[in-house]
Amino acid sequence: MAIEKVREYFSQHGLEDRILEFDVSSETVELAAQAIACEPKQIAKSMSFILDDNAIIVVTSGDARISNPKFREHFKAKAKMISPDQVELLIGHDIGGVCPFGINEDVLVYLDVSLKRFETVFPAAGSGNSVIELSVAELEEHSQAEAWVDVCKDWE
């Protein structure tokens, strides 16, 4: 189970007690925000794309949307989301639990600048009913992000 991979990862860093599991779904930004009682924009959503035949994750704030022109400018390719039936195979987590922790080794992670306005954010923790609260610096460290990118719109 993917949440166990995430729990195992964070236990190595003494942070597993920050994983929150709910009796309700947290599969969408809105459901996660309701479960936590925070603003949707504080949810760190992980979006899965194919880039040059490789899987990548772009983590954005809950109120941000991918800007196709910005994505193309930064990555020199069109934003092509991974099909729902391929997400678990290519990323290592199923839709609703996708996060940048405990993922397949060849998946690259990028963090969108829309997250920088928060002290803490809530990414999923490998299942459709879990999150973990992390500072933005902790998210950067534990996601092993390649870089910060500016590929979103509608959050400013």
C-alpha positions in Angstrom: 0.0 0.0 0.0 1.4 3.4 -1.0 0.7 5.1 2.4 3.0 2.5 4.0 5.8 3.5 1.6 5.2 7.2 2.6 5.0 6.3 6.3 8.3 4.3 6.1 10.0 7.2 4.4 8.9 9.7 7.0 9.7 7.3 9.9 13.4 7.5 8.8 13.2 11.2 9.4 11.1 11.1 12.6 8.1 12.7 10.9 5.7 9.8 10.6 3.6 11.1 13.4 2.6 14.1 11.2 0.7 11.9 8.8 -3.0 12.4 9.3 -5.4 9.7 8.2 -9.2 10.4 7.9 -12.4 8.4 8.0 -13.4 10.5 5.0 -11.9 11.0 1.5 -9.2 13.6 1.0 -8.8 12.7 -2.7 -9.5 16.2 -4.0 -8.3 19.7 -2.9 -11.8 20.5 -1.6 -12.2 17.2 0.3 -8.7 17.5 1.8 -9.3 21.1 2.9 -12.6 20.0 4.5 -11.0 17.1 6.3 -8.2 19.3 7.7 -10.3 22.5 8.2 -7.9 24.6 6.2 -8.1 26.8 3.1 -8.0 24.8 -0.2 -5.1 26.9 -1.4 -2.9 25.3 1.4 -3.4 21.8 -0.1 -0.2 20.9 -2.0 -1.6 19.0 -5.0 0.7 16.7 -7.0 0.0 16.6 -10.7 1.4 13.8 -12.9 2.7 14.5 -16.4 4.7 12.7 -19.1 7.7 14.7 -20.2 10.1 13.2 -22.8 8.7 9.7 -22.1 9.4 10.1 -18.4 6.9 10.7 -15.5 7.2 13.9 -13.6 5.2 15.4 -10.7 4.5 19.1 -10.4 3.4 20.1 -6.9 1.2 23.2 -6.9 -1.0 25.1 -4.4 -4.6 24.0 -4.3 -5.9 27.1 -6.0 -3.4 27.1 -8.9 -3.9 25.7 -12.3 -1.3 24.6 -14.8 -0.7 27.3 -17.4 0.0 25.6 -20.7 2.1 28.5 -22.1 4.2 28.7 -18.9 4.6 24.9 -18.8 5.7 24.8 -22.5 8.1 27.7 -21.9 9.8 26.1 -18.9 9.8 22.4 -20.0 10.0 23.0 -23.8 7.1 20.6 -24.2 3.3 20.5 -24.0 1.7 19.7 -20.6 0.5 16.1 -21.1 -1.1 14.6 -18.0 -0.6 10.9 -17.3 -3.8 8.9 -18.0 -5.6 7.8 -14.9 -5.1 4.1 -15.6 -1.3 4.7 -15.8 -0.7 6.9 -12.7 -0.1 4.2 -10.2 2.2 2.3 -12.5 4.3 5.3 -13.5 4.3 7.3 -10.2 3.9 4.6 -7.5 0.7 6.1 -6.0 -2.9 6.0 -7.2 -4.9 9.1 -8.0 -6.1 10.8 -4.9 -2.9 9.8 -3.0 -0.3 11.0 -5.4 2.5 12.8 -3.5 6.2 13.4 -4.0 7.2 10.9 -1.3 7.8 7.1 -1.7 7.4 7.4 -5.5 9.1 5.4 -8.2 12.8 6.2 -8.4 12.8 7.6 -11.9 10.1 10.2 -11.3 11.3 13.8 -11.1 9.6 16.3 -8.8 9.2 20.0 -9.4 7.6 22.5 -7.0 5.6 25.4 -8.3 6.3 28.9 -6.8 2.6 29.2 -5.9 3.5 27.2 -2.7 6.0 29.7 -1.5 3.4 32.0 0.0 2.6 29.6 2.8 4.4 28.6 6.0 3.0 25.1 5.9 1.2 23.0 3.3 -0.6 19.7 3.2 0.4 17.2 0.5 -1.2 13.8 0.2 0.6 10.9 2.0 0.1 8.1 -0.4 -3.6 7.3 0.0 -7.0 9.0 -0.8 -7.6 9.7 2.9 -4.3 11.0 4.2 -2.1 14.1 4.3 1.0 15.3 6.0 1.6 18.9 7.2 5.0 20.2 6.2 6.7 23.5 6.1 7.6 24.6 2.5 11.3 24.0 3.3 10.4 20.5 4.5 8.4 19.9 1.4 11.4 21.0 -0.7 13.8 18.7 1.2 11.6 15.6 1.4 10.2 15.8 -2.1 13.8 15.9 -3.4 12.6 18.4 -5.9 14.7 19.1 -9.0 13.8 22.7 -9.0 11.2 25.4 -8.3 9.2 26.3 -11.4 6.6 28.9 -12.3 4.1 27.0 -14.4 0.7 27.9 -12.8 -1.9 30.6 -13.1 -5.0 31.8 -11.2 -3.4 31.9 -7.8 -2.0 35.4 -7.7 
